[in-house]
Structure formats: structure tokens, C-alpha cells
Amino acid sequence: MSVLLLQLAGPLQSWGAASRFARRSTENAPTKSGLVGLLAAAQGRERSDDVSDLAALRFGVRVDQPGVRLRDFQTAHHGDTGEAMPVSDRFYLADAVFLAAFEGDRALVEELHQTLRAPVYLPYLGRRSCPPARPIPQGAVEEDLESALEAHPWLAGEWYQRKRKREAEVELGVWTDVRKGHTADHEQRDVPLSFDQDHRRYSMRGVEYTTVTVPNPQATQAAPLQAAPLVHEPMDALGDE
């Protein structure tokens, strides 16, 4: 099997899985539906097109930099009538960085990798107002999903890595589609059945939580503290008289 690796970094991201009405929430990590939508858009698929082949890929995400949750209170009015529209709360993740991965057939993974280098529709991080700040494609590797998420270098910003400079290795959280024979730690409704605006449909998936340990490129080895030799000559205070 092959694995497609994606870097998701930007000033703002928003990955909703349970948004309702005027409250548009975000999960703490990218959703499978959000990333399947990104791949489908890169290929130029329309919202009414079938995405079952992409949804069938095994998905995982590594939290390299968790970011900070932001709440945006929005108001709006109809342009023609001036009538007020419902107010809404929209939530975002600021300064977050993730490594996402899809595992599947080599031919499809390679095709998706090439497509992301020249996408038909520009990708965004959950919402159109959230453009990526770094290149998204990180390559395709011949590994299983868990190994690929563990082996890839830490993608957090240098300033964030320096905050943990005393740690030669850091532990990162990983969310993946539950493996066969394993028990799900969480269930999430984010497997897309249809992106059609008239009838969007999603199904549940089991999610498994693990951790991986990766090297910290900004780690520094602190020099061991050495006690200065104790020198005391009480007669020196009397001078040379």
C-alpha cells in the first residue's frame, strides 16, 4: 500500500463535523470529510460527483502543532433588502499545523499527489476563508499509514519547536481510522456520502487515538553545570601591609 502525505498549515483552519444552524464549530484536528473534499476539488470534481473511491481510503492525521481555538461572532444583512440575517458563531484553529495521510492503492495515491501539485480548484483548510500558508503535498511513500505518520519529520513552526528545545524527542497525538481488530476510541460523522448542496450526507467512522515520538530538530543539549573551585584566602583582605 502507498500513503499520500499532506501538510496542513495556515493562519486559520476550521474542520467542522457537527455544526448545526448558526453555530459553526471546529474539531481539534482535520476531518476526513474535509480532506476528501480537498482532494475531490483538486481533481476538479463537482459537488454532485461520486467520491466513494476517495472516502474508501484509510485516513489519519498527526497533530504537530495544536494551535489556539478562536471564536468569531458574525452578523450579516441581505444586500437588497437590508434585512438582518441570523447571527452566527464560527470557530477556528489559529496557528495550527497537521500532517494528514491517506492510505490506498498506489496508482490512486500517485494520481492524487500529482493532482495536488496543480489543482483544478484551489485548496483551503476547511473553509474558503482559510488558505494554506505552506505547500500541501508532502509526497507519496510505500509504507503503512501508522509508519508514515511516525517517520515524517516534525512540521511545527521553528518558533514552536524552540519552545521545546530541551526535548530531544516530542510525543505527538495521532488520530486514524480504526484498524481491523482494534476498538474505536471515538466515533465521528465525517465520512462523506454526498457533497451535493441539496442533500449532503455523511456516515460514521470509528477513530483510534495513538501517539508517536519524533525528533525535535531545534533541540539543544544544555552544558552540564560544573561547580567552580572554592578558593578562599582570608589574608588577602588585609592587603600587602
N, C-alpha and C positions, 0 to 999 in steps of 0.2 A: 504493500500500500504506500501511497505518497501523501505528503502533508503540505498544504499551502499555508504559509505564514504571513500574517498581516500585522502591520504596526498601526495602532490607533492612538494618535496623539493630537491634541488641539487645545486652544484656549477654553472651549466649551464642548461637552458631549452630553447627549441625552438618549437614554435607552429605555423606552417605556415598554412594560409588559402587562400592566394592569391599570392603565389610565382610564378614567371614567369622567365623562362630561367635561366640566370646566377645570378639573384637577388633572394636570398632565405630569405624572410622576416620572422618575427615572430609577432604574435598577443601579446597583453598585458596580455592575460590570456589563459589558455589551451583551445584548440578547442574540439568540440565534436568528430570530426573525429579522432583526436589524441588519445583521451581516449577510443573510441570504438576500435581502432586498438590495444591499450594496452590490453584491455580485451580479444579481439579475440586471440592475441598472447599468453596470459596467458593460454587460453583454448587449445592452440595447433592448432588453425585453420590455414589453408593455405591462401595465398592471394586471391586465386580464390574461396574460400568458401563464402557462403551466410552469410551476417552479418545483415540482415534486423531485426532480433529479438533484437539485441543489439542497432541498430540505432533507434528503436522504443521507447527505454527507455527515459524518460524525464531527461534532463541533466541540471546541474547548477554548478557554480564554485564561490567560495568566495576568494577574494584577501586578504590574510593575511599579505603578505609582497611583495610589488610590484617589488622589485629588480631594477637592473640597466641594461639598454639596451647596448649591446656590438656589434660592427661591426668587422667581421673578413674578411680580404681581402685574398683570396686564389688563388694560382697558382698551376698548375699541368702539368706533361708531361706523355705521353704514355711510359710505361716501355720498350716496344720492339723497338719502332722507335725513341724515344726521341722527338717526335713532341709535340709542346705545345698544351695544351687543353685550352678552353676558361677560362679566369679569372672569378672569381665569388665573389660576396659579400654575406656573410652569417651573419645573425643577431641572437643574443641570448639574453636571460634574465639571468643576473647573480645574485645569492643570492636571488632568489625569492622563495616564499612559497605560495601554494594554497591549499584550501580544495575543492575537486571536489565531486560531488554526482550524483548518478543515481537512479531514482525512477521507480519502476515497481513491477511486480508480486513477491511475497515473495519467492517462490521456486527458481526463476531465480536469484534473488538478493543473496540469501543464497549460491547458487551454485557458483556464481561469487566471493563471499567473500572467500569461501574455496579454490577456484582455485588460487586466488591471493596469498594465503599463501604458495603455492607450484606450481608456474607457470611452464608451459611447456617451453616457451621461456622467457628469462629474459626481464623484462620491462625496458623501457628507457623513458626519458622525452622529447618526440618529435623527437629526433634523436638518433641514436645509440651511438654517442659521448657524450650523456648526461645521465649518470647513476644516479639513485636516491641516495640521501645521507641518507634517513631515510626509515623505513618501510612504504609501500604504504597503505595496508589495515588498515582502522580505525574502522571497524565494520559495522554491518547492524542494522538499527533501524526501529521501527514501527512508522514512522511519515511521514508527507508530506515533499516534497522537501524543501520548504521555512523554515519550522520549524526546520528541521535537520541542515540546514546551519546556522541557528541563534543560536541553542542550543550548538553546538560543541565548546569546548574550543579553544581559540586563539592559532594558531600553529606557529606564528612568532618566530624567534630565541630570546633567552633571551636578547642578546645584543640589538636587535631591540625593544623589549618590554621596556627595561630600558630607551631607548631614549625618551619614552613617559610615564615615571614613574609618572608624575604629573597628568596623566589622569586615573581616576579610571575605566573608560569605554572608548572604542575606537569604532569608526564607520568604518566599512569595506564595500567595494563595492561588490555587488553580481550580476552575470550575469546568467540568467536562460532562458530555452526555454519559450517563451511567453505563459502565461496562457490563457485559453479559455475566451473570452470576454474582453481581455486586448489588448492594442495597442503595437506593437513592437517598441522599441526604435532604433533598428538596425537590419539589415539583414546580414547574413553571409553564405557563401557557404562552409559548413563543415559537412553536413550530408552524410556519405559515402553510396554510392550505390554499389560500387565495388572497392576493393583494388587491383584487377588484374593489374600487371605491364604493360600489353599490352593495357589496356583500363580502367584506373582509372576514376571513375565518382562520382560526388558529387552533391547534391541538396541544395537549400537554406533553411534556417530556420529563423524564427523571434526570436529575442533576446530581453529580457526585463531586464532593469537595475533597481536595488533597492539597499538599504543599510540595514545593520543590526548592532546592537550595542552589543558588547561582553565585559565581564570583562577583565581587564588587571591584570594578576597575579603579575606583577612587580610594581604595583602602590604603592606609598608611601604617607602617609599623613604628609605633612610638618607641623611642630610645629608652632603654631601661634606666631607671633613676639610680644614680650612684652617689653614695654619701661622700661628701668632701672630707678629706683627712682632718682630724681635730688637732690643731696646733695652738698651744696656749703657753705664753711666756710672761708671767706676771711682772717681771723686772723691766720689760720694755716700756711700761708706762712711766718709769722714773727717768727716762732719758739717759744721756751719757754723762751726767754729772758725777 
